[in-house]
Amino acid sequence: MILSDFWKALAQTGDPVFRRVLAKGIGLTVLLLVAVYALVLWLLNTVLPDTVTLPLIGQIAWVDDLLSGASILLMLVMSVFLMVPVASAFTSIFLDDVADAVEARHYPALAPAPRLSLLQGLSDSLRFLAVIFAANLVALAIYLAVAPLAPFIFLAMNGWLLGQEYFQLLAMRRLGRAGARAMRRRHAPEIWIAGTLMALPLSVPILNLAVPVLGAATFTHLYHRLARRGRPRQADPFARTSRDHAPR
């Protein structure tokens, strides 16, 4: 059933809304990385003198150029590790757009879900980014200690994080924060498996940038499937009634 959720999401990747959200997430990420690099370069040029005099060597005029070049290499390396989590955080700001597009196509009987405020969306995105960074920094030490198990630890950890965060953000649109948290705990194993499926492409360049959009779409399907399973006889409070569909 989880694979079915994923294939439905994959089949909708050509949706213009999906492409716009992906472009926004990547564009904002690139702008942020460029801004960070510009700030680092400005600090280096401000702090470092143009020339340095060393004993027995004399005056050296290329120290700032060397460090500037090193900063470029550092930012390139950092971008490899930062691109995906930062893009995920930015994309989660536009998560409502992806979820709305999925629901419009696959669940047309539902009324639109209340949208999160920009401040709340930004707050949740920053929290998501902080958790991802902290967890992966801690995991680096574990990878070095048990290198053969590193791929499995990577998938298990990031699968858990992606599953918990994306499901919480998607379910919160219709259940509120407390309701989403309770539902997430009830279905934790299935959500973890779905998150692990989303974590698989994280190590594939270019493809990993699409993970946030695919994850949002997949977890939208997962939420509705689990909601139907948990409340088979209870009417969805967001469903349109027959009166809503009647001609006026």
C-alpha positions in Angstrom: 0.0 0.0 0.0 2.9 2.4 0.7 4.3 1.7 -2.7 0.9 2.5 -4.1 1.0 5.9 -2.4 4.5 6.5 -3.8 3.5 5.6 -7.4 0.5 7.9 -7.2 2.8 10.7 -6.2 5.3 9.8 -8.9 2.6 9.8 -11.5 1.7 13.4 -10.7 5.3 14.8 -10.9 4.4 16.5 -14.2 1.8 18.7 -12.4 2.7 22.4 -12.8 2.2 22.9 -9.1 4.8 20.3 -8.3 7.3 21.9 -10.7 6.7 25.3 -9.3 7.3 24.2 -5.7 10.4 22.3 -6.7 11.8 25.3 -8.6 11.0 27.6 -5.6 12.7 25.2 -3.1 15.9 24.8 -5.2 16.0 28.5 -6.2 15.8 29.7 -2.6 18.4 27.1 -1.5 20.8 28.3 -4.2 20.3 31.9 -3.2 20.9 31.0 0.5 24.1 29.2 -0.3 25.4 32.0 -2.5 24.5 34.5 0.2 26.3 32.5 2.8 29.4 32.2 0.6 29.3 36.0 -0.1 29.2 36.6 3.6 32.1 34.3 4.3 34.2 35.9 1.5 33.4 39.4 2.9 34.4 38.4 6.4 37.7 36.9 5.1 38.5 40.0 3.1 37.6 42.2 6.1 39.6 40.3 8.7 42.6 39.2 6.7 45.3 41.7 5.7 46.3 42.1 2.1 49.9 41.0 2.9 51.5 38.9 5.7 55.2 39.1 6.7 56.7 35.8 7.8 60.1 35.2 9.4 62.8 34.1 6.9 60.3 34.2 4.1 59.4 37.9 4.0 56.2 39.5 2.7 53.4 37.3 1.3 50.7 38.9 -0.8 48.6 35.9 -1.8 47.3 34.7 1.6 43.9 36.2 1.1 43.6 34.8 -2.4 44.6 31.4 -1.2 41.9 31.5 1.6 39.3 32.9 -0.8 40.0 29.9 -3.1 39.8 27.5 -0.2 36.5 29.0 0.8 35.1 28.3 -2.6 36.1 24.6 -2.3 34.7 24.5 1.2 31.3 25.9 0.1 31.2 23.4 -2.8 31.7 20.5 -0.4 29.2 21.9 2.1 26.6 22.4 -0.7 26.7 18.7 -1.4 25.6 18.0 2.2 23.4 21.1 2.8 21.5 21.2 -0.5 19.0 18.4 0.3 18.1 19.4 4.0 17.9 23.1 3.1 15.8 22.4 0.0 13.6 20.2 2.2 13.1 23.0 4.7 12.3 25.6 2.0 10.0 23.2 0.2 8.0 22.4 3.4 7.0 26.1 3.4 5.1 25.4 0.2 3.9 22.0 1.3 0.3 23.1 1.3 0.5 23.7 -2.5 1.6 20.1 -3.1 -1.0 18.7 -0.8 -3.8 20.8 -2.4 -2.8 19.6 -5.8 -2.9 16.0 -4.7 -6.2 16.4 -3.0 -7.7 18.2 -6.0 -6.8 15.3 -8.3 -7.3 12.3 -6.1 -9.8 13.5 -3.4 -12.1 16.0 -5.1 -14.9 15.4 -2.5 -12.8 17.0 0.2 -13.2 20.7 1.0 -9.9 22.6 1.1 -7.9 22.2 4.3 -7.1 25.3 6.4 -3.7 26.7 5.4 -0.9 27.2 7.9 0.2 30.8 8.4 3.5 31.8 6.8 5.0 32.3 10.3 3.9 28.9 11.4 5.1 27.3 8.2 8.5 29.0 8.5 8.8 28.0 12.2 8.1 24.3 11.4 10.5 24.4 8.5 13.3 25.8 10.6 12.6 23.3 13.3 12.7 20.5 10.7 16.0 21.8 9.3 17.6 22.0 12.8 16.5 18.4 13.6 17.9 17.1 10.3 21.2 18.9 10.8 21.6 17.8 14.4 20.8 14.2 13.7 23.1 13.9 10.8 26.0 15.5 12.6 25.6 13.0 15.5 25.3 10.2 12.9 28.7 11.2 11.4 30.5 9.9 14.5 28.5 6.7 14.3 29.3 6.2 10.6 33.0 6.4 11.4 32.7 3.9 14.3 30.7 1.3 12.4 31.4 2.1 8.8 29.9 -1.2 7.3 26.5 -0.3 8.9 26.6 3.3 7.8 24.1 2.9 4.8 21.6 1.1 7.0 21.9 3.7 9.8 21.5 6.5 7.2 18.3 5.0 5.8 16.8 4.1 9.2 17.6 7.5 10.8 16.6 9.7 7.8 13.6 7.5 7.1 12.4 8.0 10.7 13.0 11.8 10.5 11.4 12.3 7.1 8.4 10.1 8.0 7.8 11.8 11.4 8.2 15.4 10.0 6.3 15.0 6.8 3.4 13.1 8.2 3.1 15.6 11.1 3.1 18.5 8.7 0.5 16.9 6.3 -1.8 15.5 9.0 -1.7 18.8 10.9 -3.6 20.5 8.1 -6.8 18.6 8.9 -6.3 17.3 12.5 -4.4 20.1 14.2 -1.0 19.6 15.9 -2.2 17.4 18.8 -4.4 15.2 16.5 -1.6 14.8 14.0 0.8 13.8 16.7 -1.6 11.2 18.1 -2.3 9.7 14.7 1.5 9.7 13.9 2.1 7.7 17.1 -0.6 5.2 16.2 0.9 4.4 12.8 4.6 5.0 13.6 5.9 1.7 11.9 4.1 2.3 8.6 5.1 6.0 8.6 8.8 4.9 9.3 8.7 2.6 6.3 7.3 5.3 4.1 10.0 7.7 5.3 12.6 5.1 4.5 11.3 4.8 1.0 11.7 8.6 0.7 15.2 8.4 2.1 16.4 6.0 -0.6 17.0 8.7 -3.3 18.7 11.0 -0.8 22.1 9.7 -1.9 21.4 10.1 -5.6 22.5 13.5 -7.0 19.8 15.6 -8.7 17.1 13.0 -7.9 17.5 13.8 -4.2 16.2 17.4 -4.8 12.8 16.0 -5.8 12.5 14.1 -2.5 10.7 17.0 -0.6 7.9 17.3 -3.3 7.6 13.5 -3.7 7.5 13.1 0.1 4.8 15.7 0.5 2.7 14.0 -2.2 3.3 10.5 -0.9 2.5 11.4 2.7 -0.7 13.2 1.6 -1.9 9.8 0.1 -0.7 8.0 3.2 -2.6 10.3 5.5 -5.9 9.9 3.7 -5.4 6.1 3.5 -4.7 5.8 7.2 -7.6 8.2 8.0 -10.1 6.1 6.1 -8.8 3.0 7.8 -9.0 4.5 11.3 -12.5 6.0 10.8 -14.4 3.8 8.3 -17.8 4.9 9.5 -17.1 8.4 10.6 -17.8 11.2 8.1 -14.8 13.4 7.3 -15.5 16.8 8.8 -13.8 18.4 5.7 -15.9 16.4 3.1 -18.3 18.3 1.0 -21.9 17.4 1.4 -24.3 16.6 -1.4 -25.7 20.1 -0.9 -22.2 21.5 -1.8 -22.4 19.7 -5.1 -26.0 20.6 -5.9 -26.5 23.1 -8.7 -27.4 26.6 -7.6 
